[in-house]
Amino acid sequence: MSFFDYFRAQKKKSAQVAKERLQVIVARERVTRNGPDYLPLLQEELLAVIRKYVEVDNDAVTIQLDREGDCEVLELNITLPDGRGR
Amino acid sequence: MSFFDYFRAQKKKSAQVAKERLQVIVARERVTRNGPDYLPLLQEELLAVIRKYVEVDNDAVTIQLDREGDCEVLELNITLPDGRGR
């Protein structure tokens, strides 16, 4: 399965109207429990990078942080006004 | 399907030995062809953000940029030495 399938399936689930969408996912798999837990810290910095290129309203962003066993996934979903780039 | 399934399935495919893995995905769905194509520009900036938290060797990164219809996906796969954080 390609990531395209995953990305498109999510759209169907949320039954959104046609809008430009941007999804940023950071997934980490640890072998040991060593090292700092930096995924939560990344979200603001990633948004700052995205904002250099497109206008992102705060209420257009949903952020989710999930853990499952040794995997941790940070997911940012952003809805953009049609084709609005900087 | 959750993203965890996608993330884990990729590991099996590549049959890697146990190492810490980090995957960054930026997916964009456009409604129109308007606006600049900024996904390729993001890769260096995203890596710079990650490098604030973990040491990433250049040869530990594979970058892929794919298009399929109105979707565009930038994927960074990073292999890290066991639990090596900054």
Backbone of each chain as nested JSON, in Angstrom:
{
  "chains": [
    {"id": "A", "residues": [
      {"number": 1, "name": "MET", "atoms": {"N": [0.845, -1.197, 0.0], "CA": [0.0, 0.0, 0.0], "C": [0.88, 1.245, 0.0]}},
      {"number": 2, "name": "SER", "atoms": {"N": [0.502, 2.214, -0.786], "CA": [1.272, 3.448, -0.809], "C": [0.65, 4.461, 0.153]}},
      {"number": 3, "name": "PHE", "atoms": {"N": [1.429, 5.481, 0.443], "CA": [0.917, 6.514, 1.35], "C": [-0.269, 7.265, 0.745]}},
      {"number": 4, "name": "PHE", "atoms": {"N": [-0.324, 7.306, -0.583], "CA": [-1.447, 7.981, -1.252], "C": [-2.784, 7.381, -0.815]}},
      {"number": 5, "name": "ASP", "atoms": {"N": [-2.827, 6.059, -0.715], "CA": [-4.063, 5.385, -0.301], "C": [-4.474, 5.819, 1.102]}},
      {"number": 6, "name": "TYR", "atoms": {"N": [-3.506, 5.862, 1.989], "CA": [-3.782, 6.272, 3.366], "C": [-4.308, 7.711, 3.406]}},
      {"number": 7, "name": "PHE", "atoms": {"N": [-3.623, 8.561, 2.675], "CA": [-3.963, 9.987, 2.647], "C": [-5.384, 10.197, 2.094]}},
      {"number": 8, "name": "ARG", "atoms": {"N": [-5.705, 9.536, 1.015], "CA": [-7.023, 9.686, 0.389], "C": [-8.124, 9.082, 1.258]}},
      {"number": 9, "name": "ALA", "atoms": {"N": [-7.832, 7.965, 1.91], "CA": [-8.83, 7.302, 2.751], "C": [-9.262, 8.22, 3.891]}},
      {"number": 10, "name": "GLN", "atoms": {"N": [-8.338, 8.972, 4.412], "CA": [-8.644, 9.895, 5.499], "C": [-9.613, 10.965, 5.072]}},
      {"number": 11, "name": "LYS", "atoms": {"N": [-9.493, 11.376, 3.829], "CA": [-10.382, 12.422, 3.346], "C": [-11.816, 11.92, 3.327]}},
      {"number": 12, "name": "LYS", "atoms": {"N": [-11.983, 10.717, 2.796], "CA": [-13.325, 10.132, 2.742], "C": [-13.939, 10.082, 4.136]}},
      {"number": 13, "name": "LYS", "atoms": {"N": [-13.12, 9.64, 5.096], "CA": [-13.596, 9.512, 6.466], "C": [-14.155, 10.837, 6.982]}},
      {"number": 14, "name": "SER", "atoms": {"N": [-13.428, 11.905, 6.733], "CA": [-13.847, 13.175, 7.31], "C": [-14.88, 13.901, 6.439]}},
      {"number": 15, "name": "ALA", "atoms": {"N": [-15.152, 13.367, 5.237], "CA": [-16.198, 13.902, 4.365], "C": [-16.117, 15.427, 4.189]}},
      {"number": 16, "name": "GLN", "atoms": {"N": [-14.898, 15.877, 3.955], "CA": [-14.696, 17.314, 3.797], "C": [-15.128, 17.799, 2.42]}},
      {"number": 17, "name": "VAL", "atoms": {"N": [-15.453, 19.077, 2.333], "CA": [-15.648, 19.662, 1.02], "C": [-14.277, 19.873, 0.394]}},
      {"number": 18, "name": "ALA", "atoms": {"N": [-14.255, 20.132, -0.899], "CA": [-12.988, 20.268, -1.604], "C": [-12.203, 21.472, -1.107]}},
      {"number": 19, "name": "LYS", "atoms": {"N": [-11.125, 21.208, -0.447], "CA": [-10.218, 22.255, 0.001], "C": [-8.816, 21.721, -0.121]}},
      {"number": 20, "name": "GLU", "atoms": {"N": [-7.882, 22.626, -0.204], "CA": [-6.507, 22.168, -0.233], "C": [-6.142, 21.621, 1.148]}},
      {"number": 21, "name": "ARG", "atoms": {"N": [-5.511, 20.457, 1.164], "CA": [-5.146, 19.829, 2.433], "C": [-3.649, 19.612, 2.502]}},
      {"number": 22, "name": "LEU", "atoms": {"N": [-3.136, 19.681, 3.703], "CA": [-1.724, 19.422, 3.933], "C": [-1.644, 18.549, 5.182]}},
      {"number": 23, "name": "GLN", "atoms": {"N": [-0.883, 17.502, 5.084], "CA": [-0.735, 16.627, 6.244], "C": [0.753, 16.423, 6.495]}},
      {"number": 24, "name": "VAL", "atoms": {"N": [1.153, 16.621, 7.735], "CA": [2.547, 16.403, 8.118], "C": [2.556, 15.309, 9.18]}},
      {"number": 25, "name": "ILE", "atoms": {"N": [3.298, 14.267, 8.919], "CA": [3.379, 13.154, 9.867], "C": [4.835, 12.913, 10.237]}},
      {"number": 26, "name": "VAL", "atoms": {"N": [5.095, 12.803, 11.524], "CA": [6.417, 12.387, 11.969], "C": [6.224, 11.127, 12.797]}},
      {"number": 27, "name": "ALA", "atoms": {"N": [6.818, 10.056, 12.342], "CA": [6.686, 8.784, 13.042], "C": [8.059, 8.351, 13.53]}},
      {"number": 28, "name": "ARG", "atoms": {"N": [8.088, 7.842, 14.745], "CA": [9.353, 7.435, 15.326], "C": [9.213, 6.039, 15.888]}},
      {"number": 29, "name": "GLU", "atoms": {"N": [10.16, 5.196, 15.586], "CA": [10.176, 3.871, 16.197], "C": [11.444, 3.748, 17.011]}},
      {"number": 30, "name": "ARG", "atoms": {"N": [11.256, 3.462, 18.283], "CA": [12.41, 3.345, 19.166], "C": [12.79, 1.904, 19.364]}},
      {"number": 31, "name": "VAL", "atoms": {"N": [14.072, 1.682, 19.518], "CA": [14.539, 0.344, 19.832], "C": [14.611, 0.201, 21.348]}},
      {"number": 32, "name": "THR", "atoms": {"N": [15.06, 1.236, 21.994], "CA": [15.111, 1.257, 23.459], "C": [14.319, 2.47, 23.944]}},
      {"number": 33, "name": "ARG", "atoms": {"N": [14.171, 2.571, 25.233], "CA": [13.452, 3.724, 25.795], "C": [14.402, 4.897, 26.051]}},
      {"number": 34, "name": "ASN", "atoms": {"N": [15.636, 4.763, 25.584], "CA": [16.609, 5.837, 25.802], "C": [16.3, 7.061, 24.945]}},
      {"number": 35, "name": "GLY", "atoms": {"N": [16.904, 8.154, 25.322], "CA": [16.803, 9.368, 24.521], "C": [15.562, 10.16, 24.856]}},
      {"number": 36, "name": "PRO", "atoms": {"N": [15.599, 11.44, 24.592], "CA": [14.484, 12.325, 24.946], "C": [13.264, 12.128, 24.047]}},
      {"number": 37, "name": "ASP", "atoms": {"N": [12.146, 12.557, 24.567], "CA": [10.879, 12.449, 23.857], "C": [10.631, 13.773, 23.138]}},
      {"number": 38, "name": "TYR", "atoms": {"N": [11.159, 13.895, 21.933], "CA": [11.154, 15.205, 21.279], "C": [9.988, 15.416, 20.31]}},
      {"number": 39, "name": "LEU", "atoms": {"N": [9.219, 14.393, 20.042], "CA": [8.135, 14.544, 19.065], "C": [7.146, 15.669, 19.426]}},
      {"number": 40, "name": "PRO", "atoms": {"N": [6.719, 15.77, 20.701], "CA": [5.788, 16.861, 21.025], "C": [6.391, 18.245, 20.773]}},
      {"number": 41, "name": "LEU", "atoms": {"N": [7.71, 18.339, 20.895], "CA": [8.382, 19.631, 20.712], "C": [8.434, 20.043, 19.245]}},
      {"number": 42, "name": "LEU", "atoms": {"N": [8.322, 19.061, 18.367], "CA": [8.465, 19.346, 16.936], "C": [7.282, 20.114, 16.349]}},
      {"number": 43, "name": "GLN", "atoms": {"N": [6.1, 19.971, 16.943], "CA": [4.909, 20.464, 16.254], "C": [4.941, 21.959, 15.93]}},
      {"number": 44, "name": "GLU", "atoms": {"N": [5.383, 22.761, 16.884], "CA": [5.428, 24.2, 16.632], "C": [6.47, 24.543, 15.566]}},
      {"number": 45, "name": "GLU", "atoms": {"N": [7.593, 23.84, 15.631], "CA": [8.67, 24.128, 14.682], "C": [8.297, 23.706, 13.261]}},
      {"number": 46, "name": "LEU", "atoms": {"N": [7.59, 22.593, 13.152], "CA": [7.152, 22.145, 11.828], "C": [6.136, 23.13, 11.248]}},
      {"number": 47, "name": "LEU", "atoms": {"N": [5.231, 23.582, 12.098], "CA": [4.241, 24.563, 11.64], "C": [4.93, 25.853, 11.182]}},
      {"number": 48, "name": "ALA", "atoms": {"N": [5.959, 26.236, 11.895], "CA": [6.691, 27.452, 11.526], "C": [7.318, 27.307, 10.132]}},
      {"number": 49, "name": "VAL", "atoms": {"N": [7.821, 26.113, 9.834], "CA": [8.399, 25.86, 8.504], "C": [7.314, 25.954, 7.429]}},
      {"number": 50, "name": "ILE", "atoms": {"N": [6.178, 25.315, 7.679], "CA": [5.071, 25.316, 6.716], "C": [4.586, 26.758, 6.465]}},
      {"number": 51, "name": "ARG", "atoms": {"N": [4.56, 27.535, 7.532], "CA": [4.053, 28.911, 7.428], "C": [4.933, 29.839, 6.611]}},
      {"number": 52, "name": "LYS", "atoms": {"N": [6.149, 29.403, 6.322], "CA": [6.993, 30.195, 5.414], "C": [6.438, 30.152, 3.996]}},
      {"number": 53, "name": "TYR", "atoms": {"N": [5.673, 29.099, 3.712], "CA": [5.213, 28.876, 2.339], "C": [3.714, 29.097, 2.137]}},
      {"number": 54, "name": "VAL", "atoms": {"N": [2.93, 28.796, 3.158], "CA": [1.485, 29.006, 3.045], "C": [0.939, 29.637, 4.32]}},
      {"number": 55, "name": "GLU", "atoms": {"N": [-0.124, 30.389, 4.161], "CA": [-0.809, 30.953, 5.315], "C": [-1.59, 29.851, 6.013]}},
      {"number": 56, "name": "VAL", "atoms": {"N": [-1.376, 29.698, 7.295], "CA": [-2.095, 28.677, 8.049], "C": [-2.744, 29.342, 9.264]}},
      {"number": 57, "name": "ASP", "atoms": {"N": [-4.059, 29.321, 9.3], "CA": [-4.769, 29.82, 10.479], "C": [-4.674, 28.781, 11.596]}},
      {"number": 58, "name": "ASN", "atoms": {"N": [-4.612, 29.265, 12.82], "CA": [-4.52, 28.326, 13.945], "C": [-5.7, 27.366, 14.007]}},
      {"number": 59, "name": "ASP", "atoms": {"N": [-6.89, 27.856, 13.655], "CA": [-8.058, 26.973, 13.744], "C": [-8.194, 26.043, 12.541]}},
      {"number": 60, "name": "ALA", "atoms": {"N": [-7.239, 26.102, 11.63], "CA": [-7.244, 25.189, 10.482], "C": [-6.31, 24.002, 10.715]}},
      {"number": 61, "name": "VAL", "atoms": {"N": [-5.763, 23.932, 11.92], "CA": [-4.787, 22.887, 12.225], "C": [-5.321, 21.955, 13.309]}},
      {"number": 62, "name": "THR", "atoms": {"N": [-5.265, 20.649, 13.06], "CA": [-5.532, 19.698, 14.142], "C": [-4.267, 18.881, 14.357]}},
      {"number": 63, "name": "ILE", "atoms": {"N": [-3.926, 18.715, 15.608], "CA": [-2.687, 18.019, 15.959], "C": [-3.015, 16.805, 16.814]}},
      {"number": 64, "name": "GLN", "atoms": {"N": [-2.369, 15.719, 16.494], "CA": [-2.625, 14.466, 17.197], "C": [-1.298, 13.785, 17.507]}},
      {"number": 65, "name": "LEU", "atoms": {"N": [-1.161, 13.28, 18.69], "CA": [0.058, 12.556, 19.049], "C": [-0.358, 11.208, 19.625]}},
      {"number": 66, "name": "ASP", "atoms": {"N": [0.04, 10.143, 18.947], "CA": [-0.37, 8.801, 19.369], "C": [0.839, 7.911, 19.635]}},
      {"number": 67, "name": "ARG", "atoms": {"N": [0.658, 6.997, 20.534], "CA": [1.686, 6.023, 20.831], "C": [1.089, 4.633, 20.711]}},
      {"number": 68, "name": "GLU", "atoms": {"N": [1.856, 3.722, 20.2], "CA": [1.404, 2.332, 20.127], "C": [2.652, 1.482, 20.254]}},
      {"number": 69, "name": "GLY", "atoms": {"N": [2.84, 0.896, 21.42], "CA": [4.042, 0.084, 21.643], "C": [5.286, 0.929, 21.529]}},
      {"number": 70, "name": "ASP", "atoms": {"N": [6.188, 0.535, 20.639], "CA": [7.449, 1.261, 20.483], "C": [7.37, 2.359, 19.416]}},
      {"number": 71, "name": "CYS", "atoms": {"N": [6.172, 2.592, 18.884], "CA": [6.0, 3.62, 17.849], "C": [5.241, 4.83, 18.388]}},
      {"number": 72, "name": "GLU", "atoms": {"N": [5.622, 5.961, 17.886], "CA": [5.02, 7.228, 18.291], "C": [4.788, 8.028, 17.011]}},
      {"number": 73, "name": "VAL", "atoms": {"N": [3.585, 8.583, 16.876], "CA": [3.258, 9.292, 15.644], "C": [2.671, 10.668, 15.947]}},
      {"number": 74, "name": "LEU", "atoms": {"N": [3.29, 11.68, 15.389], "CA": [2.781, 13.043, 15.478], "C": [2.152, 13.381, 14.127]}},
      {"number": 75, "name": "GLU", "atoms": {"N": [0.905, 13.833, 14.154], "CA": [0.187, 14.085, 12.907], "C": [-0.404, 15.485, 12.937]}},
      {"number": 76, "name": "LEU", "atoms": {"N": [-0.081, 16.274, 11.942], "CA": [-0.646, 17.616, 11.805], "C": [-1.506, 17.641, 10.556]}},
      {"number": 77, "name": "ASN", "atoms": {"N": [-2.761, 17.967, 10.708], "CA": [-3.647, 18.084, 9.55], "C": [-4.042, 19.542, 9.379]}},
      {"number": 78, "name": "ILE", "atoms": {"N": [-3.799, 20.039, 8.196], "CA": [-4.009, 21.456, 7.924], "C": [-4.941, 21.613, 6.732]}},
      {"number": 79, "name": "THR", "atoms": {"N": [-5.954, 22.432, 6.885], "CA": [-6.849, 22.73, 5.765], "C": [-6.541, 24.145, 5.285]}},
      {"number": 80, "name": "LEU", "atoms": {"N": [-6.332, 24.265, 3.997], "CA": [-5.946, 25.562, 3.45], "C": [-7.04, 26.104, 2.542]}},
      {"number": 81, "name": "PRO", "atoms": {"N": [-7.19, 27.399, 2.517], "CA": [-8.082, 27.986, 1.521], "C": [-7.547, 27.624, 0.13]}},
      {"number": 82, "name": "ASP", "atoms": {"N": [-8.436, 27.506, -0.847], "CA": [-8.049, 27.029, -2.182], "C": [-6.813, 27.724, -2.747]}},
      {"number": 83, "name": "GLY", "atoms": {"N": [-5.775, 26.94, -2.934], "CA": [-4.586, 27.399, -3.656], "C": [-3.943, 28.67, -3.144]}},
      {"number": 84, "name": "ARG", "atoms": {"N": [-4.134, 28.944, -1.852], "CA": [-3.567, 30.175, -1.316], "C": [-2.134, 29.954, -0.869]}},
      {"number": 85, "name": "GLY", "atoms": {"N": [-1.209, 30.38, -1.681], "CA": [0.206, 30.261, -1.306], "C": [0.755, 31.632, -0.995]}},
      {"number": 86, "name": "ARG", "atoms": {"N": [1.911, 31.68, -0.353], "CA": [2.542, 32.979, -0.107], "C": [3.233, 33.467, -1.351]}}
    ]},
    {"id": "B", "residues": [
      {"number": 1, "name": "MET", "atoms": {"N": [-7.749, 2.006, 8.665], "CA": [-6.345, 1.679, 8.945], "C": [-5.647, 2.857, 9.605]}},
      {"number": 2, "name": "SER", "atoms": {"N": [-4.817, 2.575, 10.582], "CA": [-4.09, 3.663, 11.234], "C": [-2.724, 3.83, 10.577]}},
      {"number": 3, "name": "PHE", "atoms": {"N": [-2.093, 4.946, 10.86], "CA": [-0.768, 5.19, 10.292], "C": [0.261, 4.204, 10.824]}},
      {"number": 4, "name": "PHE", "atoms": {"N": [0.025, 3.696, 12.036], "CA": [0.956, 2.722, 12.626], "C": [1.122, 1.511, 11.705]}},
      {"number": 5, "name": "ASP", "atoms": {"N": [0.009, 1.06, 11.127], "CA": [0.074, -0.094, 10.228], "C": [0.955, 0.201, 9.014]}},
      {"number": 6, "name": "TYR", "atoms": {"N": [0.767, 1.382, 8.469], "CA": [1.56, 1.782, 7.306], "C": [3.041, 1.837, 7.663]}},
      {"number": 7, "name": "PHE", "atoms": {"N": [3.325, 2.453, 8.788], "CA": [4.707, 2.643, 9.251], "C": [5.385, 1.291, 9.488]}},
      {"number": 8, "name": "ARG", "atoms": {"N": [4.685, 0.397, 10.16], "CA": [5.259, -0.918, 10.467], "C": [5.43, -1.771, 9.206]}},
      {"number": 9, "name": "ALA", "atoms": {"N": [4.488, -1.672, 8.297], "CA": [4.547, -2.464, 7.063], "C": [5.796, -2.108, 6.261]}},
      {"number": 10, "name": "GLN", "atoms": {"N": [6.15, -0.835, 6.286], "CA": [7.339, -0.402, 5.555], "C": [8.598, -1.03, 6.101]}},
      {"number": 11, "name": "LYS", "atoms": {"N": [8.62, -1.232, 7.41], "CA": [9.806, -1.818, 8.01], "C": [10.003, -3.243, 7.517]}},
      {"number": 12, "name": "LYS", "atoms": {"N": [8.919, -3.995, 7.517], "CA": [8.986, -5.382, 7.056], "C": [9.523, -5.437, 5.631]}},
      {"number": 13, "name": "LYS", "atoms": {"N": [9.025, -4.512, 4.809], "CA": [9.428, -4.487, 3.411], "C": [10.94, -4.343, 3.272]}},
      {"number": 14, "name": "SER", "atoms": {"N": [11.494, -3.427, 4.067], "CA": [12.904, -3.14, 3.897], "C": [13.789, -4.091, 4.708]}},
      {"number": 15, "name": "ALA", "atoms": {"N": [13.174, -4.936, 5.522], "CA": [13.905, -5.969, 6.272], "C": [15.148, -5.442, 6.979]}},
      {"number": 16, "name": "GLN", "atoms": {"N": [14.969, -4.318, 7.648], "CA": [16.105, -3.714, 8.334], "C": [16.395, -4.411, 9.659]}},
      {"number": 17, "name": "VAL", "atoms": {"N": [17.63, -4.281, 10.112], "CA": [17.922, -4.717, 11.478], "C": [17.341, -3.681, 12.428]}},
      {"number": 18, "name": "ALA", "atoms": {"N": [17.263, -4.039, 13.716], "CA": [16.655, -3.139, 14.692], "C": [17.464, -1.856, 14.848]}},
      {"number": 19, "name": "LYS", "atoms": {"N": [16.887, -0.78, 14.424], "CA": [17.496, 0.538, 14.589], "C": [16.392, 1.515, 14.839]}},
      {"number": 20, "name": "GLU", "atoms": {"N": [16.731, 2.618, 15.455], "CA": [15.712, 3.637, 15.641], "C": [15.398, 4.256, 14.272]}},
      {"number": 21, "name": "ARG", "atoms": {"N": [14.106, 4.43, 14.003], "CA": [13.694, 4.976, 12.707], "C": [12.864, 6.22, 12.911]}},
      {"number": 22, "name": "LEU", "atoms": {"N": [12.987, 7.114, 11.971], "CA": [12.186, 8.327, 11.991], "C": [11.69, 8.537, 10.567]}},
      {"number": 23, "name": "GLN", "atoms": {"N": [10.404, 8.817, 10.441], "CA": [9.858, 9.057, 9.115], "C": [9.075, 10.368, 9.146]}},
      {"number": 24, "name": "VAL", "atoms": {"N": [9.37, 11.226, 8.2], "CA": [8.647, 12.486, 8.095], "C": [7.946, 12.496, 6.746]}},
      {"number": 25, "name": "ILE", "atoms": {"N": [6.637, 12.7, 6.778], "CA": [5.866, 12.718, 5.538], "C": [5.094, 14.025, 5.454]}},
      {"number": 26, "name": "VAL", "atoms": {"N": [5.202, 14.672, 4.314], "CA": [4.351, 15.835, 4.067], "C": [3.535, 15.531, 2.825]}},
      {"number": 27, "name": "ALA", "atoms": {"N": [2.218, 15.502, 2.99], "CA": [1.342, 15.199, 1.865], "C": [0.477, 16.413, 1.584]}},
      {"number": 28, "name": "ARG", "atoms": {"N": [0.305, 16.695, 0.314], "CA": [-0.471, 17.864, -0.074], "C": [-1.486, 17.459, -1.125]}},
      {"number": 29, "name": "GLU", "atoms": {"N": [-2.7, 17.877, -0.924], "CA": [-3.709, 17.654, -1.952], "C": [-4.181, 19.006, -2.436]}},
      {"number": 30, "name": "ARG", "atoms": {"N": [-4.071, 19.215, -3.719], "CA": [-4.467, 20.488, -4.299], "C": [-5.856, 20.394, -4.908]}},
      {"number": 31, "name": "VAL", "atoms": {"N": [-6.564, 21.469, -4.836], "CA": [-7.858, 21.536, -5.504], "C": [-7.649, 22.112, -6.9]}},
      {"number": 32, "name": "THR", "atoms": {"N": [-6.798, 23.071, -6.984], "CA": [-6.457, 23.659, -8.285], "C": [-4.943, 23.569, -8.471]}},
      {"number": 33, "name": "ARG", "atoms": {"N": [-4.496, 23.946, -9.627], "CA": [-3.052, 23.921, -9.89], "C": [-2.388, 25.235, -9.469]}},
      {"number": 34, "name": "ASN", "atoms": {"N": [-3.166, 26.081, -8.821], "CA": [-2.616, 27.372, -8.394], "C": [-1.626, 27.211, -7.243]}},
      {"number": 35, "name": "GLY", "atoms": {"N": [-0.865, 28.266, -7.047], "CA": [0.035, 28.279, -5.9], "C": [1.36, 27.624, -6.223]}},
      {"number": 36, "name": "PRO", "atoms": {"N": [2.382, 27.999, -5.496], "CA": [3.722, 27.479, -5.778], "C": [3.894, 26.036, -5.322]}},
      {"number": 37, "name": "ASP", "atoms": {"N": [4.871, 25.399, -5.897], "CA": [5.177, 24.011, -5.591], "C": [6.275, 24.006, -4.524]}},
      {"number": 38, "name": "TYR", "atoms": {"N": [5.872, 24.064, -3.272], "CA": [6.856, 24.275, -2.202], "C": [7.336, 22.995, -1.517]}},
      {"number": 39, "name": "LEU", "atoms": {"N": [6.703, 21.866, -1.836], "CA": [7.097, 20.632, -1.147], "C": [8.593, 20.3, -1.3]}},
      {"number": 40, "name": "PRO", "atoms": {"N": [9.136, 20.417, -2.515], "CA": [10.571, 20.111, -2.636], "C": [11.45, 21.021, -1.781]}},
      {"number": 41, "name": "LEU", "atoms": {"N": [10.965, 22.241, -1.534], "CA": [11.752, 23.198, -0.757], "C": [11.76, 22.867, 0.736]}},
      {"number": 42, "name": "LEU", "atoms": {"N": [10.758, 22.119, 1.147], "CA": [10.615, 21.818, 2.571], "C": [11.672, 20.85, 3.101]}},
      {"number": 43, "name": "GLN", "atoms": {"N": [12.193, 19.994, 2.244], "CA": [12.998, 18.89, 2.761], "C": [14.2, 19.319, 3.597]}},
      {"number": 44, "name": "GLU", "atoms": {"N": [14.925, 20.328, 3.13], "CA": [16.099, 20.773, 3.895], "C": [15.683, 21.411, 5.22]}},
      {"number": 45, "name": "GLU", "atoms": {"N": [14.585, 22.15, 5.188], "CA": [14.131, 22.83, 6.404], "C": [13.606, 21.842, 7.436]}},
      {"number": 46, "name": "LEU", "atoms": {"N": [12.926, 20.817, 6.97], "CA": [12.433, 19.792, 7.888], "C": [13.605, 19.045, 8.538]}},
      {"number": 47, "name": "LEU", "atoms": {"N": [14.599, 18.744, 7.718], "CA": [15.783, 18.062, 8.253], "C": [16.488, 18.933, 9.292]}},
      {"number": 48, "name": "ALA", "atoms": {"N": [16.52, 20.219, 9.045], "CA": [17.157, 21.143, 9.991], "C": [16.43, 21.129, 11.331]}},
      {"number": 49, "name": "VAL", "atoms": {"N": [15.103, 21.041, 11.296], "CA": [14.319, 20.975, 12.532], "C": [14.63, 19.67, 13.287]}},
      {"number": 50, "name": "ILE", "atoms": {"N": [14.635, 18.566, 12.564], "CA": [14.918, 17.257, 13.175], "C": [16.311, 17.243, 13.814]}},
      {"number": 51, "name": "ARG", "atoms": {"N": [17.251, 17.88, 13.114], "CA": [18.645, 17.867, 13.583], "C": [18.865, 18.66, 14.867]}},
      {"number": 52, "name": "LYS", "atoms": {"N": [17.879, 19.448, 15.246], "CA": [17.984, 20.124, 16.548], "C": [17.852, 19.111, 17.68]}},
      {"number": 53, "name": "TYR", "atoms": {"N": [17.211, 17.984, 17.392], "CA": [16.906, 17.014, 18.448], "C": [17.708, 15.724, 18.357]}},
      {"number": 54, "name": "VAL", "atoms": {"N": [18.05, 15.329, 17.152], "CA": [18.838, 14.105, 16.986], "C": [19.923, 14.304, 15.936]}},
      {"number": 55, "name": "GLU", "atoms": {"N": [21.002, 13.576, 16.109], "CA": [22.069, 13.604, 15.114], "C": [21.63, 12.799, 13.902]}},
      {"number": 56, "name": "VAL", "atoms": {"N": [21.701, 13.396, 12.747], "CA": [21.312, 12.695, 11.521], "C": [22.451, 12.79, 10.516]}},
      {"number": 57, "name": "ASP", "atoms": {"N": [23.032, 11.651, 10.182], "CA": [24.061, 11.643, 9.137], "C": [23.383, 11.77, 7.78]}},
      {"number": 58, "name": "ASN", "atoms": {"N": [24.07, 12.432, 6.851], "CA": [23.479, 12.602, 5.517], "C": [23.18, 11.264, 4.843]}},
      {"number": 59, "name": "ASP", "atoms": {"N": [24.049, 10.288, 5.058], "CA": [23.819, 9.001, 4.388], "C": [22.786, 8.133, 5.111]}},
      {"number": 60, "name": "ALA", "atoms": {"N": [22.196, 8.641, 6.176], "CA": [21.136, 7.909, 6.877], "C": [19.754, 8.407, 6.454]}},
      {"number": 61, "name": "VAL", "atoms": {"N": [19.734, 9.278, 5.459], "CA": [18.465, 9.874, 5.028], "C": [18.154, 9.47, 3.591]}},
      {"number": 62, "name": "THR", "atoms": {"N": [16.947, 8.981, 3.363], "CA": [16.49, 8.809, 1.987], "C": [15.265, 9.704, 1.784]}},
      {"number": 63, "name": "ILE", "atoms": {"N": [15.259, 10.387, 0.676], "CA": [14.189, 11.344, 0.391], "C": [13.481, 10.947, -0.894]}},
      {"number": 64, "name": "GLN", "atoms": {"N": [12.174, 11.012, -0.853], "CA": [11.376, 10.608, -2.008], "C": [10.272, 11.644, -2.21]}},
      {"number": 65, "name": "LEU", "atoms": {"N": [10.04, 12.004, -3.432], "CA": [8.955, 12.94, -3.729], "C": [8.102, 12.32, -4.838]}},
      {"number": 66, "name": "ASP", "atoms": {"N": [6.845, 12.053, -4.521], "CA": [5.962, 11.383, -5.483], "C": [4.724, 12.214, -5.755]}},
      {"number": 67, "name": "ARG", "atoms": {"N": [4.235, 12.07, -6.954], "CA": [2.982, 12.722, -7.342], "C": [2.021, 11.681, -7.86]}},
      {"number": 68, "name": "GLU", "atoms": {"N": [0.763, 11.859, -7.564], "CA": [-0.261, 10.961, -8.108], "C": [-1.517, 11.806, -8.223]}},
      {"number": 69, "name": "GLY", "atoms": {"N": [-1.861, 12.171, -9.433], "CA": [-3.04, 13.017, -9.636], "C": [-2.882, 14.355, -8.944]}},
      {"number": 70, "name": "ASP", "atoms": {"N": [-3.809, 14.661, -8.071], "CA": [-3.783, 15.952, -7.379], "C": [-3.048, 15.875, -6.039]}},
      {"number": 71, "name": "CYS", "atoms": {"N": [-2.445, 14.722, -5.759], "CA": [-1.709, 14.563, -4.496], "C": [-0.211, 14.519, -4.731]}},
      {"number": 72, "name": "GLU", "atoms": {"N": [0.505, 15.045, -3.76], "CA": [1.952, 15.117, -3.83], "C": [2.467, 14.718, -2.441]}},
      {"number": 73, "name": "VAL", "atoms": {"N": [3.432, 13.835, -2.395], "CA": [3.912, 13.354, -1.104], "C": [5.429, 13.433, -1.024]}},
      {"number": 74, "name": "LEU", "atoms": {"N": [5.9, 14.105, 0.006], "CA": [7.337, 14.172, 0.293], "C": [7.598, 13.269, 1.49]}},
      {"number": 75, "name": "GLU", "atoms": {"N": [8.544, 12.353, 1.331], "CA": [8.795, 11.371, 2.379], "C": [10.28, 11.342, 2.722]}},
      {"number": 76, "name": "LEU", "atoms": {"N": [10.586, 11.562, 3.984], "CA": [11.973, 11.482, 4.463], "C": [12.081, 10.298, 5.409]}},
      {"number": 77, "name": "ASN", "atoms": {"N": [12.954, 9.375, 5.09], "CA": [13.181, 8.239, 5.972], "C": [14.572, 8.339, 6.562]}},
      {"number": 78, "name": "ILE", "atoms": {"N": [14.635, 8.292, 7.882], "CA": [15.892, 8.503, 8.586], "C": [16.157, 7.316, 9.501]}},
      {"number": 79, "name": "THR", "atoms": {"N": [17.345, 6.776, 9.419], "CA": [17.738, 5.702, 10.329], "C": [18.714, 6.28, 11.342]}},
      {"number": 80, "name": "LEU", "atoms": {"N": [18.432, 6.049, 12.618], "CA": [19.259, 6.627, 13.674], "C": [19.985, 5.531, 14.441]}},
      {"number": 81, "name": "PRO", "atoms": {"N": [21.177, 5.843, 14.897], "CA": [21.834, 4.907, 15.81], "C": [20.956, 4.743, 17.046]}},
      {"number": 82, "name": "ASP", "atoms": {"N": [21.018, 3.592, 17.695], "CA": [20.123, 3.286, 18.825], "C": [20.049, 4.398, 19.864]}},
      {"number": 83, "name": "GLY", "atoms": {"N": [18.857, 4.952, 19.994], "CA": [18.568, 5.89, 21.078], "C": [19.515, 7.063, 21.221]}},
      {"number": 84, "name": "ARG", "atoms": {"N": [20.135, 7.458, 20.116], "CA": [21.082, 8.576, 20.205], "C": [20.359, 9.896, 20.056]}},
      {"number": 85, "name": "GLY", "atoms": {"N": [20.107, 10.552, 21.167], "CA": [19.48, 11.873, 21.123], "C": [20.517, 12.925, 21.454]}},
      {"number": 86, "name": "ARG", "atoms": {"N": [20.173, 14.165, 21.21], "CA": [21.074, 15.256, 21.592], "C": [20.942, 15.563, 23.067]}}
    ]}
  ]
}
